[in-house]
Amino acid sequence: MREDFGDGNSARRRFVAIGDSFTEGVGDPSKVLPNGVRGWADRVAEKLAKAQPGWEYANLAVRSKRLRHIIDEQLEPALAMKPTLITLYAGGNDILDFGTDMEALLTDYELLVARLADTGATLVLFTGFDVKVSAVLEPFKKRNTLYNQRVRDIAAKYGTVLVDYWCFDAYKDQRMWAPDRLHMSKAGHKYLAAQVLDHLNVPHKISPKEWDPPSRMSLREWERQQRRWVNDWVVPLFGRKLRGVTLGDSLQPRWPHPVKVPRKGGLKKLMENREAAQ
């Protein structure tokens, strides 16, 4: 299913994004935007506003949130905003948790999708990418495969827009990923924004990043890089899991209430206007 948000016919335009770090924008740093990130959803909101002035945007996503948190904390606020466009990615953190019951997770995911689809808004869902980072995470691959197939089935059942992230070969390039290898880099977020806009038939000029082929690393360089990644990212990640804490525990949603996105200057312009008014 492909929607068309480029013709200017919709009277009320409100985009609400819900989910976790994928949608919050982690991996795409910003010095001026809330929570220090930008991300694909902000870029989509800005291009929507440029194509059709009057778009409002809220982003309730917070890093590390599990599906149950998204249902408990984001669903009702999202519904209350009466959105005309909703994006949802949820469940990725659950897949990486020890002991996750995948059938129960996917049942809850479908219930969430059903509630969102009942609004009549255009609903965008995403599959997950198989990140080839290390043998450390290979046991979770079967879970991701099951998740992706069920998301495809649910998207077809409820008539949603499906952005099949799993199929995008561009993400096989490690430069599309942040140093933690689990979140997209700036280039990765820009590419995904372009994919979402294409699925919604929204005009844009986001072009894929053109890189020279990556240089080959020596075995010693590769081993050093692997050790650094394990020490800097994997050990802290599993340490937080064992302690029952997350990076999102003290964070609030970046855009908790709908904001009108400036056609020129986008959300950075909005932040500048806020600061000037203080």
Buried (B, 14 or more C-beta within 10 A) or exposed (E): EEBEBBEEEBEEBBBBBBBBBBBBBBBBBBEEBBBBBBBBBBBBBBBBBBBBBBBBBBBBBBBBBBBEBBBEBBBEBBBEBEBBBBBBBBBBBBBBEEEBEBEEBBEBBBEBBEBBBEBEBBBBBBBBBBBBBEEEBEEBEEBBBBBBEBBBEBBEEBEBBBBBBBEBEBBEBEEBBBEBBBBBBBBBBBBBBBBBBBBBEBEBEBEEBEEEEEEEEEEEEEEEEBEEBBEEBBEEBEEBBEEEEBBBEEBEBBBBEBBBBBBEEBBBBBBEEEEEEE
